[in-house]
């Protein structure tokens, strides 16, 4: 395993202790933060057998101003070409700006980690990487195949040139991106990341080339996070990241449980169930999870009434465009939720696949002309609702991001951001599970978002998606206003995401006293299928399947169908509701 390096600024000093620019801040830190400067038995370790807290990462002399798009370009120019050969180790500290460190360190979460997570040790074979820095060493140790035996010599793809993102424009204005096997060796096609590297084994944290972009992107969007020792790690998508996070923080033997919205992502429920982790719902409203409801659930928790489940110490939430309800937590709602979690010492899993699909305000009548859309990447970033990560002074948030909803879901590629301790435990798990994301996915995404587009181009792509999803949302809302019986069906126009949550007033059903909500839901669902429309039953998303649903809901999506098809589908749904209600 090789060590990442660059012309001068990107390098790792393996033998030096950490500098004191963080520890100088510890004396004045709040008493509710618990800091540790001494090693424990399970020290955070990287794959080169070097403790994450036992090294200093140098990125060269940097300006103290907050990170900007132009600032990234200047920093990279000063740093020189990134050199990260096959399976080289990297972490976010190599790429963070200086202002990231002028803050207290995160709390430690030893009391939350599961026995499974605490028992994980670094992979012994990867510890041999520490010897590769010896000059002249010939390695017969690593089981990395020779790139000469890889049967793929090159790949090419045609991608949009910002800001010309329309599919019809790509043929005339798009750019061809080529990836060769030995681009780094031969200095071609950017000379930073090639197939010889991408197709071989890599580190579980992800390739340095893409990790650099993700770390910079995280700073641009979130400010950076308000504690010093935050890290990013690439993932195989948010579902895989969630599974690992639940196994790290929840223990069947302890009777651990998780809180989430009362209607939540069904796959999250299916992920938790085999782990023996019970899930309990928190009341919601049009703005998503209610902070007062969360506080009440935690303050009044009774283990006997909850079947022996301990008071939950983990909250799983989708703050933006929540699946299935489409609800988006406002800035104050997020601050209130964070305050409740801080007071009750609850760790937050912030799942944000739809964060960048925040849309224009809906003005009614199928139009969104209330305010003009952002015209620059900087204005776009300012328009985004602050994330829980950006409020996280404790390091109690593990944020999950994904390329699935904003680039391509088939990449199975995303990233987490959390404290050093939490990310280190995540990497230990990934080393013996997925071993990190696909090299092909990483090199394709790197070539797109970094080399072809850069940060500005990627943000302009997100601005394009914002308007695309706004148009689609407006189309389905216009159809609802036209075809649905407003005295029976209600909805909140979604501010983000791709889902519209329709509530049907079951109390007006002629058989409301004789039929349950589930029976009425089943009638409407069957009628929908007969009429040629699929709307997903709301009961499938209940966090607590053994508790009667609080209402009658259906989830619809405006992500893929054409505007004409959406209108026909909503018309058919309206007909199914009227038929069930005898109208």
LUMVOMI-777869 format. One line per 5 residues: number of its first residue (from 1); their letters; for each residue x, y, z of C-alpha. Coordinates in steps of 0.5 Angstrom, whole numbers, always signed. Example, Ala and Ser with C-alpha at 12.3 -4.5 7.8 and 13.67 -1.06 7.14 Angstrom:
<nodes>
1) as) +25 -9 +16  +27 -2 +14
</nodes>
This chain:
<nodes>
1) xxxxx) +0 +0 +0  +3 +7 -2  +3 +13 +2  -1 +19 -2  +4 +25 -4
6) xxxxx) +4 +31 -8  +10 +36 -11  +10 +39 -4  +4 +41 +0  +0 +34 +0
11) xxxxx) +4 +30 +5  +4 +26 +11  +9 +27 +17  +8 +20 +20  +13 +20 +26
16) xxxxx) +11 +27 +29  +6 +28 +34  +0 +32 +33  +1 +40 +33  -2 +43 +39
21) xxxxx) -7 +48 +35  -13 +44 +37  -11 +42 +44  -10 +50 +46  -17 +51 +45
26) xxxxx) -19 +45 +50  -18 +49 +56  -24 +54 +54  -28 +49 +51  -35 +48 +54
31) xxxxx) -36 +43 +60  -41 +39 +56  -36 +37 +51  -31 +31 +54  -25 +31 +50
36) xxxxx) -19 +25 +50  -12 +27 +49  -10 +20 +51  -10 +13 +48  -15 +8 +49
41) xxxxx) -15 +1 +48  -18 +1 +41  -14 +7 +38  -17 +10 +32  -12 +7 +27
46) xxxxx) -12 +8 +19  -10 +3 +15  -3 +4 +15  -2 +3 +22  -2 +10 +24
51) xxxxx) -7 +13 +29  -11 +18 +26  -10 +22 +32  -2 +21 +32  +0 +24 +26
56) xxxxx) +0 +31 +23  -3 +33 +16  +1 +38 +12  -3 +42 +6  +2 +48 +5
61) xxxxx) +1 +55 +7  -6 +57 +6  -10 +63 +7  -15 +64 +13  -21 +66 +9
66) xxxxx) -27 +61 +9  -27 +56 +3  -29 +59 -4  -30 +56 -11  -24 +60 -13
71) xxxxx) -20 +59 -6  -20 +51 -8  -17 +53 -15  -12 +57 -12  -10 +52 -6
76) xxxxx) -10 +46 -11  -5 +51 -16  -1 +52 -10  -1 +45 -8  +1 +42 -15
81) xxxxx) -1 +35 -18  -4 +30 -13  +0 +24 -13  -4 +18 -10  -2 +11 -13
86) xxxxx) -6 +5 -12  -9 +3 -6  -6 +10 -3  -8 +12 +4  -12 +19 +5
91) xxxxx) -16 +22 +10  -20 +29 +10  -15 +32 +14  -10 +32 +8  -15 +37 +4
96) xxxxx) -19 +41 +9  -18 +48 +10  -14 +52 +16  -21 +55 +19  -23 +47 +20
101) xxxxx) -18 +47 +26  -20 +53 +30  -25 +49 +34  -26 +45 +39  -26 +37 +38
106) xxxxx) -32 +33 +38  -35 +29 +44  -33 +22 +44  -38 +17 +43  -35 +10 +47
111) xxxxx) -42 +10 +51  -46 +9 +45  -41 +4 +41  -44 -3 +40  -40 -9 +43
116) xxxxx) -39 -11 +35  -36 -4 +33  -31 -4 +40  -29 -11 +38  -26 -9 +31
121) xxxxx) -19 -8 +30  -15 -6 +24  -14 -11 +18  -7 -14 +20  -5 -15 +12
126) xxxxx) -6 -7 +11  -2 -6 +17  +4 -8 +12  +3 -1 +9  +8 +2 +14
131) xxxxx) +14 -1 +11  +13 +1 +4  +16 +8 +5  +22 +5 +6  +27 +7 +0
136) xxxxx) +28 +2 -5  +24 -3 -2  +21 -9 -7  +14 -11 -4  +13 -18 -5
141) xxxxx) +7 -17 +1  +1 -14 -2  -4 -19 -6  -5 -13 -11  -6 -16 -19
146) xxxxx) -1 -13 -24  -5 -8 -28  -2 -11 -34  -7 -16 -33  -13 -12 -33
151) xxxxx) -17 -13 -40  -20 -6 -40  -15 -1 -43  -19 +5 -44  -26 +8 -42
156) xxxxx) -30 +14 -45  -36 +18 -44  -40 +24 -47  -42 +29 -41  -45 +36 -41
161) xxxxx) -41 +42 -41  -44 +47 -36  -49 +50 -36  -51 +46 -42  -54 +40 -39
166) xxxxx) -61 +39 -43  -60 +32 -46  -61 +35 -53  -55 +40 -52  -50 +34 -50
171) xxxxx) -49 +32 -57  -47 +39 -60  -44 +42 -54  -42 +36 -49  -35 +34 -48
176) xxxxx) -32 +27 -49  -28 +25 -43  -23 +19 -43  -20 +15 -38  -14 +11 -40
181) xxxxx) -10 +5 -36  -4 +9 -35  -6 +16 -35  -2 +18 -29  +5 +14 -31
186) xxxxx) +4 +18 -38  +1 +24 -36  -5 +24 -40  -12 +25 -39  -11 +30 -33
191) xxxxx) -5 +25 -30  -9 +24 -23  -13 +18 -23  -13 +12 -28  -15 +5 -29
196) xxxxx) -9 +2 -27  -11 +5 -20  -19 +5 -20  -19 -2 -23  -14 -5 -17
201) xxxxx) -16 -6 -10  -17 +1 -6  -18 +3 +1  -24 +3 +5  -24 +10 +6
206) xxxxx) -25 +11 -2  -20 +14 -7  -16 +20 -5  -18 +23 -12  -25 +23 -10
211) xxxxx) -24 +24 -3  -21 +31 -4  -27 +33 -8  -32 +30 -3  -28 +34 +3
216) xxxxx) -28 +41 -1  -35 +40 -3  -37 +39 +5  -34 +45 +7  -37 +49 +1
221) xxxxx) -44 +47 +3  -44 +46 +11  -39 +52 +13  -35 +47 +15  -38 +43 +21
226) xxxxx) -37 +47 +27  -32 +42 +31  -25 +41 +29  -24 +33 +28  -29 +32 +22
231) xxxxx) -28 +27 +17  -31 +24 +10  -31 +17 +8  -34 +14 +1  -39 +9 +2
236) xxxxx) -43 +4 -3  -49 +9 -2  -54 +11 +4  -57 +4 +5  -50 +1 +6
241) xxxxx) -48 +7 +10  -54 +6 +15  -53 -1 +16  -46 +0 +18  -48 +6 +22
246) xxxxx) -54 +2 +26  -49 -4 +27  -44 +1 +30  -49 +5 +35  -54 +0 +37
251) xxxxx) -54 -7 +40  -59 -12 +40  -56 -15 +47  -57 -8 +50  -64 -7 +48
256) xxxxx) -63 -1 +43  -68 +2 +39  -68 +8 +34  -73 +14 +33  -75 +16 +27
261) xxxxx) -81 +20 +23  -88 +16 +24  -88 +15 +17  -81 +13 +14  -77 +10 +9
266) xxxxx) -79 +3 +9  -72 +0 +7  -69 +3 +13  -74 -1 +17  -72 -7 +13
271) xxxxx) -65 -5 +15  -66 -5 +22  -71 -11 +23  -66 -17 +22  -61 -13 +27
276) xxxxx) -66 -14 +32  -66 -6 +33  -73 -4 +34  -76 +3 +31  -81 +7 +34
281) xxxxx) -84 +13 +31  -84 +21 +33  -90 +25 +31  -90 +29 +25  -93 +35 +21
286) xxxxx) -92 +39 +15  -85 +41 +17  -83 +34 +18  -81 +31 +25  -84 +35 +31
291) xxxxx) -78 +37 +36  -84 +37 +41  -86 +30 +40  -79 +28 +40  -78 +31 +47
296) xxxxx) -84 +28 +49  -82 +21 +47  -76 +21 +50  -78 +25 +57  -84 +20 +58
301) xxxxx) -80 +13 +56  -82 +7 +59  -78 +1 +58  -84 -4 +60  -89 +0 +56
306) xxxxx) -84 -1 +50  -83 -8 +51  -77 -8 +54  -73 -3 +49  -68 +2 +52
311) xxxxx) -70 +9 +51  -67 +11 +44  -60 +14 +44  -60 +14 +36  -65 +18 +32
316) xxxxx) -65 +17 +24  -68 +23 +20  -69 +25 +13  -70 +32 +14  -71 +35 +7
321) xxxxx) -76 +32 +2  -77 +26 +7  -79 +19 +4  -85 +18 +4  -88 +25 +6
326) xxxxx) -84 +30 +2  -84 +34 +8  -78 +39 +9  -75 +41 +16  -74 +49 +16
331) xxxxx) -68 +52 +19  -71 +53 +26  -74 +46 +26  -67 +43 +25  -64 +47 +31
336) xxxxx) -70 +45 +35  -69 +38 +34  -61 +38 +35  -63 +42 +42  -67 +36 +44
341) xxxxx) -62 +31 +42  -57 +35 +45  -61 +35 +52  -62 +28 +52  -56 +25 +49
346) xxxxx) -58 +22 +42  -54 +21 +36  -57 +23 +30  -56 +20 +23  -58 +25 +18
351) xxxxx) -60 +22 +11  -60 +27 +6  -61 +24 -1  -65 +30 -3  -62 +36 +0
356) xxxxx) -60 +39 -6  -67 +38 -9  -69 +44 -5  -74 +47 -10  -77 +54 -11
361) xxxxx) -83 +56 -7  -90 +54 -10  -94 +59 -12  -101 +55 -13  -104 +54 -20
366) xxxxx) -98 +50 -22  -93 +55 -22  -87 +57 -18  -86 +65 -19  -86 +67 -12
371) xxxxx) -78 +69 -12  -73 +68 -18  -69 +62 -18  -61 +63 -15  -57 +65 -21
376) xxxxx) -50 +64 -19  -47 +58 -15  -46 +62 -9  -53 +64 -9  -55 +57 -9
381) xxxxx) -51 +55 -3  -54 +61 +1  -61 +59 -1  -60 +52 +2  -63 +50 +9
386) xxxxx) -58 +49 +14  -56 +42 +15  -56 +39 +22  -49 +38 +20  -47 +45 +20
391) xxxxx) -50 +46 +27  -47 +40 +30  -42 +43 +36  -42 +36 +39  -40 +31 +33
396) xxxxx) -47 +28 +35  -49 +28 +27  -47 +22 +22  -49 +25 +15  -50 +21 +9
401) xxxxx) -50 +24 +2  -51 +20 -4  -50 +21 -12  -56 +17 -13  -61 +22 -13
406) xxxxx) -57 +28 -16  -53 +24 -21  -54 +16 -22  -57 +11 -17  -53 +6 -21
411) xxxxx) -46 +8 -18  -48 +6 -11  -43 +11 -9  -44 +16 -3  -40 +19 +3
416) xxxxx) -41 +20 +10  -39 +26 +14  -38 +25 +22  -33 +26 +27  -26 +22 +27
421) xxxxx) -28 +17 +32  -34 +15 +28  -31 +15 +21  -25 +11 +24  -30 +6 +27
426) xxxxx) -34 +6 +20  -28 +5 +16  -26 -1 +21  -33 -4 +19  -32 -3 +11
431) xxxxx) -25 -6 +11  -29 -13 +12  -35 -12 +9  -36 -8 +2  -28 -6 +3
436) xxxxx) -30 +1 +0  -34 +3 -6  -33 +1 -13  -27 +3 -17  -30 +4 -23
441) xxxxx) -36 +8 -20  -31 +12 -17  -26 +14 -23  -33 +16 -27  -35 +20 -22
446) xxxxx) -29 +23 -21  -28 +25 -28  -35 +28 -28  -35 +32 -22  -28 +34 -21
451) xxxxx) -24 +34 -28  -30 +36 -33  -34 +40 -28  -31 +42 -22  -34 +45 -16
456) xxxxx) -37 +50 -20  -40 +46 -25  -43 +41 -21  -46 +46 -17  -49 +49 -23
461) xxxxx) -52 +42 -25  -55 +42 -18  -58 +49 -20  -61 +45 -26  -64 +40 -22
466) xxxxx) -67 +45 -18  -71 +47 -24  -72 +41 -27  -76 +38 -20  -79 +45 -19
471) xxxxx) -82 +44 -26  -84 +37 -25  -87 +38 -18  -91 +44 -21  -94 +39 -26
476) xxxxx) -96 +34 -21  -99 +39 -16  -103 +42 -22  -106 +36 -24  -108 +35 -16
481) xxxxx) -111 +41 -16  -115 +40 -22  -117 +32 -21  -117 +31 -14  -124 +32 -9
486) xxxxx) -121 +37 -5  -126 +36 +1  -123 +29 +1  -116 +29 -1  -111 +34 +2
491) xxxxx) -103 +35 +1  -97 +40 +3  -93 +42 -3  -87 +39 -2  -81 +44 -2
496) xxxxx) -75 +39 -3  -75 +32 -6  -79 +28 -11  -85 +25 -7  -92 +28 -6
501) xxxxx) -96 +25 +0  -103 +25 -1  -108 +25 +5  -115 +22 +4  -120 +24 +10
506) xxxxx) -122 +17 +12  -127 +19 +17  -132 +21 +11  -132 +14 +8  -139 +12 +8
511) xxxxx) -137 +5 +12  -132 +9 +16  -135 +6 +22  -135 -1 +20  -128 -1 +16
516) xxxxx) -121 +0 +19  -116 +5 +15  -112 -1 +13  -119 -4 +9  -121 +3 +6
521) xxxxx) -113 +4 +4  -114 -3 +1  -120 -2 -3  -117 +5 -6  -110 +1 -8
526) xxxxx) -114 -4 -11  -118 +0 -15  -112 +5 -17  -109 -2 -20  -115 -3 -24
531) xxxxx) -115 +4 -27  -108 +4 -29  -104 +8 -23  -99 +6 -18  -99 +10 -12
536) xxxxx) -96 +7 -6  -100 +5 +1  -98 +10 +6  -98 +4 +11  -92 +1 +8
541) xxxxx) -88 +6 +11  -91 +6 +18  -85 +6 +23  -89 +2 +28  -92 -4 +24
546) xxxxx) -96 -6 +30  -99 +1 +31  -106 +3 +28  -104 +8 +23  -106 +15 +25
551) xxxxx) -109 +17 +18  -110 +14 +11  -104 +16 +6  -101 +15 -1  -94 +16 -3
556) xxxxx) -94 +19 -10  -87 +21 -14  -86 +26 -19  -79 +24 -21  -80 +20 -28
561) xxxxx) -87 +20 -31  -88 +25 -36  -92 +31 -35  -98 +28 -39  -97 +21 -35
566) xxxxx) -97 +25 -29  -104 +28 -30  -107 +22 -33  -105 +18 -27  -107 +23 -22
571) xxxxx) -114 +23 -25  -114 +16 -25  -112 +16 -17  -118 +21 -16  -123 +17 -20
576) xxxxx) -121 +11 -15  -122 +15 -9  -129 +18 -11  -131 +11 -13  -129 +8 -6
581) xxx) -133 +14 -3  -139 +12 -7  -139 +19 -11
</nodes>
